[in-house]
Amino acid sequence: MAEMSAVERWLVNSLFRAWLQRREVRAFIRWAELSPDPSVLDMGCGRGVSSKLILEQLRPKRLAAFDFDPSMVELARRRLDDRVDLRVADATKMPYEDDSFDAVFESGVAHHVPDWQAAIREVARVLKPGGRFCFAEPSIGRLRGGMYRILPHAVESMFEVDEWRAALADAGLTLDGTMQRLPLWDICGVATKR
Ligand SMILES: C[S@@+](CC[C@H](N)C(=O)[O-])C[C@H]1O[C@@H](n2cnc3c(N)ncnc32)[C@H](O)[C@@H]1O
C-alpha cells in the first residue's frame, strides 16, 4: 500500500483539512439524497473527523468506518465513541457483508490504493442496490501541479477522470449527472449502484 509522506500526514491531520472536511461531508450528504436512518460507510476515515461530521450532520442508523493505517484508526478511536463500528481494514478487502450500506463516502483515499479499481469494486459490493457512492479524488493532472507537487504519490495509484468513470461503470456504479468540484479535488461526485 502507498503510505502517506510525513508532509501529507501533517496536512491530513491539520485544522485546515478539518475545515475543508466539514464542507465535503455537507456536500456528500446533499448529493447523496439519502432516506432517513441510512447506514453509511466512511472509507479511509483517517483520524475520524469525517465520521464525527457524518454522525452530527446525518445521524445515521449505522456508521462504519475503516482505515488501513492502525495509527490513524487509533486517532479516530480517541475522537469517536462506540456508535461507530471502527476497524483497521483494506479498501480492497472490506470486512462487510454484500449489500449492507445505503452510502459509502470517501475523500482522498483511492489515489493511495495501487489497485484502486478493486476498491471501487468493493464499494459496489458492500452498497445496497440503489446505494450511493460519494467520492472526492485528485486526478493525475491535479497531483502533478500546484501544492500537490510537495506530496509524492505512487504513479500506479494515480488516475484520470476517464479511467475513474470507466472503473465506476465496470463495477456497476452509474454516475449521477456530471462530476462536481470541491476545493482540493477535481474528481468528485456521486454514483449509484445499479
Ligand atoms: C489523504 S488521507 C485522507 C484521509 C481522510 N479521508 C481525509 O479526508 O482527510 C488517505 C487515507 O487513506 C488511507 N488508506 C490508504 N490506503 C488505504 C487502503 N488500502 N485501505 C484503507 N485506507 C487506506 C490512509 O491511511 C489515509 O488515512
The ligand as an SDF file (V2000), in Angstrom:
LIG
                    3D

 27 29  0  0  0  0  0  0  0  0999 V2000
   -5.0660   11.5830    2.1720 C   0  0  0  0  0  0  0  0  0  0  0  0
   -5.6120   10.5990    3.5400 S   0  0  0  0  0  0  0  0  0  0  0  0
   -7.3380   11.0300    3.6170 C   0  0  0  0  0  0  0  0  0  0  0  0
   -7.9200   10.7590    4.9860 C   0  0  0  0  0  0  0  0  0  0  0  0
   -9.3630   11.2580    5.1510 C   0  0  0  0  0  0  0  0  0  0  0  0
  -10.2840   10.5260    4.2790 N   0  0  0  0  0  0  0  0  0  0  0  0
   -9.4600   12.7390    4.8280 C   0  0  0  0  0  0  0  0  0  0  0  0
  -10.2880   13.1020    4.0000 O   0  0  0  0  0  0  0  0  0  0  0  0
   -8.7400   13.5390    5.4230 O   0  0  0  0  0  0  0  0  0  0  0  0
   -5.6520    8.9850    2.8570 C   0  0  0  0  0  0  0  0  0  0  0  0
   -6.1190    7.9210    3.8470 C   0  0  0  0  0  0  0  0  0  0  0  0
   -6.3000    6.6880    3.1540 O   0  0  0  0  0  0  0  0  0  0  0  0
   -5.8320    5.6490    3.9670 C   0  0  0  0  0  0  0  0  0  0  0  0
   -5.5520    4.4790    3.1200 N   0  0  0  0  0  0  0  0  0  0  0  0
   -4.5380    4.3040    2.2440 C   0  0  0  0  0  0  0  0  0  0  0  0
   -4.6280    3.1080    1.6500 N   0  0  0  0  0  0  0  0  0  0  0  0
   -5.7340    2.5040    2.1410 C   0  0  0  0  0  0  0  0  0  0  0  0
   -6.3720    1.2550    1.9300 C   0  0  0  0  0  0  0  0  0  0  0  0
   -5.8930    0.3690    1.0610 N   0  0  0  0  0  0  0  0  0  0  0  0
   -7.4820    0.9720    2.6210 N   0  0  0  0  0  0  0  0  0  0  0  0
   -7.9930    1.8640    3.5110 C   0  0  0  0  0  0  0  0  0  0  0  0
   -7.4470    3.0740    3.7670 N   0  0  0  0  0  0  0  0  0  0  0  0
   -6.3270    3.3870    3.0940 C   0  0  0  0  0  0  0  0  0  0  0  0
   -4.6040    6.2470    4.6350 C   0  0  0  0  0  0  0  0  0  0  0  0
   -4.1910    5.5070    5.7640 O   0  0  0  0  0  0  0  0  0  0  0  0
   -5.0980    7.6470    4.9480 C   0  0  0  0  0  0  0  0  0  0  0  0
   -5.7220    7.7210    6.2020 O   0  0  0  0  0  0  0  0  0  0  0  0
  1  2  1  0
  2  3  1  0
  2 10  1  0
  3  4  1  0
  4  5  1  0
  5  6  1  0
  5  7  1  0
  7  8  2  0
  7  9  1  0
 10 11  1  0
 11 12  1  0
 11 26  1  0
 12 13  1  0
 13 14  1  0
 13 24  1  0
 14 15  1  0
 14 23  1  0
 15 16  2  0
 16 17  1  0
 17 18  1  0
 17 23  2  0
 18 19  1  0
 18 20  2  0
 20 21  1  0
 21 22  2  0
 22 23  1  0
 24 25  1  0
 24 26  1  0
 26 27  1  0
M  CHG  2   2   1   9  -1
M  END
$$$$
